[in-house]
Amino acid sequence: MQEIQERDFINQIKNNQINPYNIYNYDVDYSTYFSTEYYLNHLDDTIQKEQFLNILFFDLEIWTNNSGEFPTVEQAKYPIVSNTIYSTKEKCYESYFMLHGENMSLFPINETKQLEIDFKKYLVENGYMNEDESIKIHICNSEQELIINSWNRIHKIDPMILSGFNSDHFDTPYIYYRLMRLLNNDKEKVGQILSKFGNVKVRKFRNNTIISIPEYPNADIRSLYVPRGEGGLTQWLS
């Protein structure tokens, strides 16, 4: 019955019988929308068990050489110089850095273990992380190595959800288009790096480019908490 309703609904939109812009939650994928609706209307259809979600947060840093220009996603002309990931299962902040220019001589590559100890001590003492969490620093020789190594680590951790602040509209599409730039627009290679299935979906929504990695739903923190009137997905201001 659920499948019939979903199929009829999609057919009505395709046949212009329903204006999609009058539909609440149109910016959510059909599969997500109907799955949510089903479980909201069938509260007894549950395994009654608290489930731990392994969520992986990631954050990119871009080097613009103090140009004063904010890096645009589709141009992706500035290099990614770091990617920090944190998994709620691993409880480890792993930072992948690419050194270039004067940073190569300034950064004590052979002292990363001591840096990890010092950073953790400072962050724990100032309430930024817990004692049971850890820090790992990875130094990479190139931007491509940084991206591949950090994404291989994400695949190994195998989270249920990817997340970050504005990751839907910046971090995920930027890393996609930056790889496209580095790999001469080879979509197949880019897909193999970002997805274990080798298939990444690119779609336009309003003025934004949305990159979907099939095995990793992206729960953008900004979208979850910002009101709809400001471009988020939340109905309430609090």
Steps between C-alpha positions, in 0.01 A plus 500: 500500500783736592674433167177568306448832677858602433479405132167683453639808671810511277289445187274791596802728527641379165162561333481854646193408702677623813725804524812376686566842650173477691610179669644520850833316525552505122870562570524156661556190284181302431640186662588691818165678509288186459713297741458769765127524435463123532669477839318806631169335411597149614643550846471129582727400210821519696751261650470688832873519541722800546736513203843660505562709191862525394513861380813635336558875504748655260628849427720628218741791506580678173817702432421821308838671559317790669326591177196632686281288271271236641560174306210410273392138480481432126822685416687337790814683398664509843672195653369304796771512765331306779211267571412419860264213575336381821297183545260454792610136503877549481500815718816621330571832331709414195650794311655458157731787405678593179809711551621742236705818478660620820287261706716211382798635692303635797292195588683245717408187303703273725321627811139417413465259794599772745268745326212255541576476874532879540184577300295247693623638834405854398159403358405283798604768749291760317194280463516447121533121516467215747774296659380181325543662156824509304683695227695377198696717259576381146743689275447464124737588216231614256141617491390190312665278762324697775157452342549133415649407839233680701222354286647149523487545876133601476429184300681291761303655788185444289267749670124491467482876450734777385460839661657843525402866515383604152649175368209453259562831325877534539727222633356204307454677164835679535692177551317351200579788265854531633559134415347561158751781449795289621397195294417675171123464542518122521162430664573128527820552703337762719206268565734215596676721756188638667271197480560131564247442224686733264190705430440858616180687415520869405180703499392863505262641758416869468841669476690219671677188381424194712739204496352170617722208597261202503632321810531819709191717563615852582341657810614860465506664844415839351197361316383316812500808723447801272132601441349439157469873440880524518568201276494224761261212563367596845149634551570662837741765619590304812 
